[in-house]
Amino acid sequence: MPIEDTSSQFIEFYKKKARNLVEIAMNHYKNRELKKSCELLSQAYTFYKKAGESDNAEQVKKRFEEIKAELKSGV
């Protein structure tokens, strides 16, 4: 029995997981749960990197840094 190449399935899984994490992170952000939002965005960044989605990863990183700065400033 030949081994099936499942790499494309993993990539799609990573993208979907990252999108879901970003959505949940934004819900936490709206509820002013900034620390949790940052944690989820960090995970999303990792999944986008695994999927080879550099542009999306950089957008998530930028948003993470904005929220982290807001968290540190105590806004």
N, C-alpha and C positions, 0 to 999 in steps of 0.2 A: 504494500500500500504506500503510494508516494506521499511525501509530506507536503501539505498545502501551505502556500505562502499567505500568511494572515497579517502581514505588516500593514496593508492598507486598512484592515479592520481596526487595528490598534490605533492608527493615526486618526481615523474617524472617531474612535472612542475618546481619545485625548482631546480632540477639538470639542466634542459634545460636552465632555466633563468640564473643560475650561469655560465654555459658554455658560453652563449651569452655575458654576462657581461664581462667575462674574455677576450673574443675575441675583444670586442669593446675597452676594457681597453688597450690591447696590440696595437691596432691601434692608440689610442691616445698617447701611449708611443712612438711609432715610429715617430709620428709627434711632439714629444717633449712637449706634453701637459701633464706634469707629475702630476699636481694637479688633473686634471680630471681623469687620469688613476688611481690614488689612490682612488678617490671617488668611481669609478666603482668596483675596486677590493674589497673595503670595503663592498659594497653591495653583491658582489659575495660570499664573505666569509660568510655573514649572510645567504644567500640562501643555501650554502653547509651545514652549520650547521643545518638549518631547515630540510634538506633532510637526515641528519645523515651521511653525507660524510666527516668524520673527516680528512681523509688523504688529500683529495682535499682541504678542508678548510685550513689545515696547509700549503699546498703548496702555496695557494693564499696569506695567511698571510705572508709567507716568502717573496714572490715577492713584496707584498705591502710594507713591511719594507725596502726592497732593494731600491725601487723607492722613498720611503719617505726620506731615507738617501741621495739619489742622489738629491732630491729636496731641502733638507736643505743645502747641500754642494754647491748648485748652479751650478752643472756641466751641 
